[in-house]
Amino acid sequence: MFSERFLTGAVVCVVAVCAGQLAGDWLATAAILVLWAGWSLLRDKVGPPVLALAFTHQWMQVTIAIFYYALTGRRVQTMDFIDYRPMVLIGLGCLLALLGGLILGRRHTQPLASPFVRQSESSITPEIKLPRNSFVFNYLREIGPC
């Protein structure tokens, strides 16, 4: 009757509204919806969800204080000194801009073959491989005194 994507979206909306009610802040609802958008649009069909995890890390930097206060009842000191709501809204807007950029970037850089198809070691020519001593030399050159 309903598609799986529609049901998932409905469940996420209900969870987001409940989280907002429990947190006592509508920003928690918006934050969860932004996180869901990131995971639903950045998740790869094959391989680890690297972009989604990086997006989640940035999302956490923006919204952690709201959820910390909701879970512990203790306000982060910064929440008392500034009006944090505009800052979180700007951060969520930036996350949506980041999400849009990642989606556009992935569309324009999709390889013809899957990036997770492994090449055999014999197909890599020796000219492509760099000897280990070049890595060691470059490392020592970078950390050495100027």
Rosetta blueprint (number, residue, H / E / L):
1 M L
2 F L
3 S L
4 E H
5 R H
6 F H
7 L H
8 T H
9 G H
10 A H
11 V H
12 V H
13 C H
14 V H
15 V H
16 A H
17 V H
18 C H
19 A H
20 G H
21 Q H
22 L H
23 A H
24 G L
25 D L
26 W H
27 L H
28 A H
29 T H
30 A H
31 A H
32 I H
33 L H
34 V H
35 L H
36 W H
37 A H
38 G H
39 W H
40 S H
41 L H
42 L H
43 R L
44 D L
45 K L
46 V L
47 G L
48 P L
49 P L
50 V H
51 L H
52 A H
53 L H
54 A H
55 F H
56 T H
57 H H
58 Q H
59 W H
60 M H
61 Q H
62 V H
63 T H
64 I H
65 A H
66 I H
67 F H
68 Y H
69 Y H
70 A H
71 L H
72 T H
73 G L
74 R L
75 R L
76 V L
77 Q H
78 T H
79 M H
80 D H
81 F H
82 I L
83 D L
84 Y H
85 R H
86 P H
87 M H
88 V H
89 L H
90 I H
91 G H
92 L H
93 G H
94 C H
95 L H
96 L H
97 A H
98 L H
99 L H
100 G H
101 G H
102 L H
103 I H
104 L H
105 G H
106 R H
107 R H
108 H H
109 T L
110 Q L
111 P L
112 L L
113 A L
114 S L
115 P L
116 F L
117 V L
118 R L
119 Q L
120 S L
121 E H
122 S H
123 S H
124 I L
125 T L
126 P L
127 E L
128 I L
129 K L
130 L L
131 P L
132 R H
133 N H
134 S H
135 F H
136 V H
137 F H
138 N H
139 Y H
140 L H
141 R H
142 E H
143 I H
144 G L
145 P L
146 C L
